[in-house]
Amino acid sequence: MKIKWFDKPQKHDYKAAARYLSLTMSQRKAEAIAGKLKQADMTEFAAKDIFRASDLSLLGVSNSHVEKDTEEIIGGGKLSPLLLYRNNANGKLIIADGYHRLCAVYKFDEDAMIPCKIV
């Protein structure tokens, strides 16, 4: 199954990333990182490598957001690229936006190359 992607993250993804990041840092810093993500170049990483670097668990198929993204893939729709932040303080990768999309893609192909922006 071919997974389709938008050429760039959607505008609302940056706001979602800032909201998520603001849980672990100041709102000001979170918004600054989201701004840097807007300016970052597109790149790609394998789904399995993003999971390993983030130290997160794979969400199950019963998660409603994962189900929605899975249906999008099956229906031939496009997914938005991930927004990633390197937390140098603890050496972990933070998935600022796109965790559910990553989980859905991983179900189909753990080696899938996922387009993303990273700072």
C-alpha positions as CSV (number, residue, x, y, z in Angstrom):
1,M,0.0,0.0,0.0
2,K,1.4,3.4,-1.0
3,I,1.2,6.0,1.7
4,K,0.6,9.5,0.3
5,W,1.8,12.7,1.9
6,F,1.2,16.4,1.5
7,D,4.3,18.3,0.3
8,K,4.5,20.2,3.5
9,P,2.8,20.2,6.9
10,Q,-0.6,21.9,7.1
11,K,-0.8,25.3,8.8
12,H,-2.7,24.0,11.8
13,D,0.0,21.5,12.5
14,Y,2.4,24.2,13.6
15,K,-0.2,25.5,16.1
16,A,-0.8,21.9,17.4
17,A,3.0,21.5,17.8
18,A,3.3,24.7,19.8
19,R,0.4,23.6,22.0
20,Y,2.0,20.2,22.7
21,L,5.5,21.6,23.3
22,S,4.1,24.2,25.7
23,L,3.3,21.3,28.1
24,T,7.0,20.9,28.7
25,M,8.4,24.4,28.2
26,S,7.2,28.0,28.2
27,Q,4.6,29.1,25.7
28,R,7.1,31.5,24.3
29,K,9.8,28.9,23.7
30,A,7.2,26.5,22.2
31,E,6.1,29.1,19.7
32,A,9.7,30.0,18.8
33,I,10.3,26.3,18.0
34,A,7.1,26.1,16.0
35,G,8.4,29.1,14.0
36,K,11.7,27.4,13.4
37,L,9.9,24.3,12.2
38,K,8.0,26.5,9.6
39,Q,11.4,27.6,8.2
40,A,13.0,24.2,8.3
41,D,13.6,22.2,5.2
42,M,11.7,19.0,4.6
43,T,13.6,15.7,5.2
44,E,12.6,12.1,5.9
45,F,13.3,9.3,8.4
46,A,12.2,5.7,8.7
47,A,9.2,5.2,10.9
48,K,11.1,2.7,13.1
49,D,13.9,5.2,13.6
50,I,11.6,8.0,14.7
51,F,10.0,5.6,17.2
52,R,13.4,4.6,18.6
53,A,14.7,8.1,18.9
54,S,11.5,9.3,20.6
55,D,11.3,6.4,23.1
56,L,7.5,6.3,22.7
57,S,5.3,3.3,22.5
58,L,3.2,2.4,19.5
59,L,-0.4,3.3,20.0
60,G,-2.9,0.5,19.4
61,V,-5.4,0.2,16.6
62,S,-8.2,1.0,19.0
63,N,-7.0,4.7,19.3
64,S,-9.5,6.8,17.4
65,H,-6.9,9.1,15.9
66,V,-4.8,6.2,14.7
67,E,-8.0,4.6,13.2
68,K,-8.8,7.9,11.4
69,D,-5.3,8.1,9.9
70,T,-5.4,4.4,9.0
71,E,-8.7,5.0,7.1
72,E,-7.1,7.9,5.4
73,I,-4.2,5.7,4.2
74,I,-6.5,2.9,3.0
75,G,-8.7,5.5,1.2
76,G,-5.8,6.9,-0.6
77,G,-5.9,10.3,1.2
78,K,-2.8,12.2,2.0
79,L,-1.2,12.6,5.5
80,S,0.6,15.7,6.8
81,P,4.3,15.3,7.4
82,L,5.5,15.1,11.0
83,L,7.0,18.0,13.0
84,L,10.0,16.9,15.2
85,Y,12.0,18.6,17.9
86,R,15.4,17.4,19.1
87,N,15.4,17.9,22.9
88,N,19.2,18.2,23.5
89,A,18.6,18.5,27.3
90,N,17.6,14.8,27.5
91,G,18.7,13.4,24.2
92,K,15.2,12.5,23.1
93,L,13.2,13.3,20.0
94,I,9.9,14.9,20.6
95,I,7.2,14.3,18.1
96,A,5.6,17.8,18.3
97,D,2.9,16.9,15.8
98,G,2.1,13.6,14.0
99,Y,2.3,10.9,16.6
100,H,-0.9,9.3,15.6
101,R,0.0,9.5,11.9
102,L,3.4,7.8,12.7
103,C,1.5,5.0,14.5
104,A,-0.8,4.5,11.6
105,V,2.0,4.4,9.1
106,Y,4.1,2.0,11.2
107,K,1.2,-0.6,11.1
108,F,1.7,-0.8,7.3
109,D,5.4,-0.5,7.1
110,E,7.9,0.1,9.9
111,D,10.6,0.9,7.2
112,A,8.4,3.5,5.5
113,M,10.2,6.8,5.0
114,I,8.2,9.6,6.6
115,P,8.5,13.2,5.4
116,C,9.0,15.6,8.3
117,K,10.6,18.8,9.5
118,I,13.1,18.7,12.4
119,V,14.8,21.3,14.5
